[in-house]
Amino acid sequence: MLKITTAKEMQQIDRITIEKYGIAGTILMERAGLAVVSRIHEIFFQNRDFQSTEHRAQSTDKRRIVVLCGG
């Protein structure tokens, strides 16, 4: 089961991770970004149930995806 946190909870988790384990905030953000990219790739390029026949035929075409995050 996927647990979803509020922005405030995530800030607390980040703070504890930074202070207790010494992982820089920039590293945490980079890892979060890579996780988002990985999921987008999985949904749009690997999940054949999600894609229409038209999208599958164009699977080698370049696509632009914009993700905006904030808190």
Beta strands, then each sheet from edge to edge (+ up, - down):
end
